[in-house]
Amino acid sequence: MGILKDKLAENDAILDELLMRQDSIETNRREDLERRFETVMKMVKRETRGENPALEEKAKQLYFANAD
């Protein structure tokens, strides 16, 4: 019975580590997406000289539609 408890504890530790890694991956992915979005929007605003908010909104919608 002690061996089973040890294996269960080991499996729990492995699962905890995997969950932590998954959270880290998701956080990094979200941060990367936000950085890319900011870069794209800066490029759009520079190109439109901030004079076409409708185009900026369209770019935002297209970006997030294609981000997934």
Biotite code that builds the C-alpha atoms (Angstrom):
import biotite.structure as struc

atoms = struc.array([
    struc.Atom([0.000, 0.000, 0.000], chain_id="A", res_id=1, res_name="MET", atom_name="CA", element="C"),
    struc.Atom([2.907, 2.365, 0.690], chain_id="A", res_id=2, res_name="GLY", atom_name="CA", element="C"),
    struc.Atom([4.158, 1.962, -2.874], chain_id="A", res_id=3, res_name="ILE", atom_name="CA", element="C"),
    struc.Atom([0.764, 3.049, -4.245], chain_id="A", res_id=4, res_name="LEU", atom_name="CA", element="C"),
    struc.Atom([0.721, 6.141, -2.044], chain_id="A", res_id=5, res_name="LYS", atom_name="CA", element="C"),
    struc.Atom([4.240, 7.015, -3.173], chain_id="A", res_id=6, res_name="ASP", atom_name="CA", element="C"),
    struc.Atom([3.289, 6.590, -6.836], chain_id="A", res_id=7, res_name="LYS", atom_name="CA", element="C"),
    struc.Atom([0.143, 8.663, -6.326], chain_id="A", res_id=8, res_name="LEU", atom_name="CA", element="C"),
    struc.Atom([2.143, 11.433, -4.696], chain_id="A", res_id=9, res_name="ALA", atom_name="CA", element="C"),
    struc.Atom([4.663, 11.281, -7.542], chain_id="A", res_id=10, res_name="GLU", atom_name="CA", element="C"),
    struc.Atom([1.872, 11.466, -10.124], chain_id="A", res_id=11, res_name="ASN", atom_name="CA", element="C"),
    struc.Atom([0.311, 14.421, -8.301], chain_id="A", res_id=12, res_name="ASP", atom_name="CA", element="C"),
    struc.Atom([3.651, 16.232, -8.363], chain_id="A", res_id=13, res_name="ALA", atom_name="CA", element="C"),
    struc.Atom([4.023, 15.543, -12.091], chain_id="A", res_id=14, res_name="ILE", atom_name="CA", element="C"),
    struc.Atom([0.500, 16.811, -12.772], chain_id="A", res_id=15, res_name="LEU", atom_name="CA", element="C"),
    struc.Atom([1.164, 19.960, -10.756], chain_id="A", res_id=16, res_name="ASP", atom_name="CA", element="C"),
    struc.Atom([4.311, 20.612, -12.772], chain_id="A", res_id=17, res_name="GLU", atom_name="CA", element="C"),
    struc.Atom([2.496, 20.044, -16.070], chain_id="A", res_id=18, res_name="LEU", atom_name="CA", element="C"),
    struc.Atom([-0.334, 22.378, -15.071], chain_id="A", res_id=19, res_name="LEU", atom_name="CA", element="C"),
    struc.Atom([2.150, 25.061, -14.080], chain_id="A", res_id=20, res_name="MET", atom_name="CA", element="C"),
    struc.Atom([3.948, 24.698, -17.416], chain_id="A", res_id=21, res_name="ARG", atom_name="CA", element="C"),
    struc.Atom([0.645, 24.881, -19.311], chain_id="A", res_id=22, res_name="GLN", atom_name="CA", element="C"),
    struc.Atom([-0.305, 28.068, -17.460], chain_id="A", res_id=23, res_name="ASP", atom_name="CA", element="C"),
    struc.Atom([3.092, 29.541, -18.290], chain_id="A", res_id=24, res_name="SER", atom_name="CA", element="C"),
    struc.Atom([2.720, 28.635, -21.971], chain_id="A", res_id=25, res_name="ILE", atom_name="CA", element="C"),
    struc.Atom([-0.742, 30.208, -22.101], chain_id="A", res_id=26, res_name="GLU", atom_name="CA", element="C"),
    struc.Atom([0.485, 33.361, -20.363], chain_id="A", res_id=27, res_name="THR", atom_name="CA", element="C"),
    struc.Atom([3.400, 33.684, -22.782], chain_id="A", res_id=28, res_name="ASN", atom_name="CA", element="C"),
    struc.Atom([1.103, 33.104, -25.755], chain_id="A", res_id=29, res_name="ARG", atom_name="CA", element="C"),
    struc.Atom([-1.323, 35.788, -24.565], chain_id="A", res_id=30, res_name="ARG", atom_name="CA", element="C"),
    struc.Atom([1.504, 38.278, -23.955], chain_id="A", res_id=31, res_name="GLU", atom_name="CA", element="C"),
    struc.Atom([2.964, 37.546, -27.393], chain_id="A", res_id=32, res_name="ASP", atom_name="CA", element="C"),
    struc.Atom([-0.448, 38.053, -28.997], chain_id="A", res_id=33, res_name="LEU", atom_name="CA", element="C"),
    struc.Atom([-0.832, 41.386, -27.200], chain_id="A", res_id=34, res_name="GLU", atom_name="CA", element="C"),
    struc.Atom([2.631, 42.535, -28.360], chain_id="A", res_id=35, res_name="ARG", atom_name="CA", element="C"),
    struc.Atom([1.866, 41.563, -31.942], chain_id="A", res_id=36, res_name="ARG", atom_name="CA", element="C"),
    struc.Atom([-1.474, 43.330, -31.804], chain_id="A", res_id=37, res_name="PHE", atom_name="CA", element="C"),
    struc.Atom([0.140, 46.530, -30.532], chain_id="A", res_id=38, res_name="GLU", atom_name="CA", element="C"),
    struc.Atom([2.711, 46.357, -33.318], chain_id="A", res_id=39, res_name="THR", atom_name="CA", element="C"),
    struc.Atom([0.053, 45.838, -35.988], chain_id="A", res_id=40, res_name="VAL", atom_name="CA", element="C"),
    struc.Atom([-2.078, 48.679, -34.644], chain_id="A", res_id=41, res_name="MET", atom_name="CA", element="C"),
    struc.Atom([0.923, 51.035, -34.550], chain_id="A", res_id=42, res_name="LYS", atom_name="CA", element="C"),
    struc.Atom([1.618, 50.169, -38.176], chain_id="A", res_id=43, res_name="MET", atom_name="CA", element="C"),
    struc.Atom([-2.013, 50.776, -39.161], chain_id="A", res_id=44, res_name="VAL", atom_name="CA", element="C"),
    struc.Atom([-2.156, 54.086, -37.269], chain_id="A", res_id=45, res_name="LYS", atom_name="CA", element="C"),
    struc.Atom([1.136, 55.189, -38.813], chain_id="A", res_id=46, res_name="ARG", atom_name="CA", element="C"),
    struc.Atom([-0.143, 54.284, -42.281], chain_id="A", res_id=47, res_name="GLU", atom_name="CA", element="C"),
    struc.Atom([-3.483, 56.098, -41.779], chain_id="A", res_id=48, res_name="THR", atom_name="CA", element="C"),
    struc.Atom([-1.865, 58.898, -39.778], chain_id="A", res_id=49, res_name="ARG", atom_name="CA", element="C"),
    struc.Atom([-4.607, 58.325, -37.190], chain_id="A", res_id=50, res_name="GLY", atom_name="CA", element="C"),
    struc.Atom([-7.135, 59.826, -39.595], chain_id="A", res_id=51, res_name="GLU", atom_name="CA", element="C"),
    struc.Atom([-9.165, 56.700, -40.299], chain_id="A", res_id=52, res_name="ASN", atom_name="CA", element="C"),
    struc.Atom([-10.577, 55.206, -37.085], chain_id="A", res_id=53, res_name="PRO", atom_name="CA", element="C"),
    struc.Atom([-12.974, 52.990, -39.065], chain_id="A", res_id=54, res_name="ALA", atom_name="CA", element="C"),
    struc.Atom([-10.033, 51.329, -40.814], chain_id="A", res_id=55, res_name="LEU", atom_name="CA", element="C"),
    struc.Atom([-8.240, 50.937, -37.483], chain_id="A", res_id=56, res_name="GLU", atom_name="CA", element="C"),
    struc.Atom([-11.326, 49.235, -36.033], chain_id="A", res_id=57, res_name="GLU", atom_name="CA", element="C"),
    struc.Atom([-11.550, 46.960, -39.091], chain_id="A", res_id=58, res_name="LYS", atom_name="CA", element="C"),
    struc.Atom([-7.872, 46.032, -38.673], chain_id="A", res_id=59, res_name="ALA", atom_name="CA", element="C"),
    struc.Atom([-8.512, 45.243, -35.014], chain_id="A", res_id=60, res_name="LYS", atom_name="CA", element="C"),
    struc.Atom([-11.463, 43.000, -35.885], chain_id="A", res_id=61, res_name="GLN", atom_name="CA", element="C"),
    struc.Atom([-9.519, 41.213, -38.619], chain_id="A", res_id=62, res_name="LEU", atom_name="CA", element="C"),
    struc.Atom([-6.535, 40.720, -36.360], chain_id="A", res_id=63, res_name="TYR", atom_name="CA", element="C"),
    struc.Atom([-8.532, 39.081, -33.594], chain_id="A", res_id=64, res_name="PHE", atom_name="CA", element="C"),
    struc.Atom([-10.575, 37.022, -36.057], chain_id="A", res_id=65, res_name="ALA", atom_name="CA", element="C"),
    struc.Atom([-7.330, 35.531, -37.395], chain_id="A", res_id=66, res_name="ASN", atom_name="CA", element="C"),
    struc.Atom([-5.519, 35.291, -34.054], chain_id="A", res_id=67, res_name="ALA", atom_name="CA", element="C"),
    struc.Atom([-7.060, 31.975, -33.016], chain_id="A", res_id=68, res_name="ASP", atom_name="CA", element="C"),
])
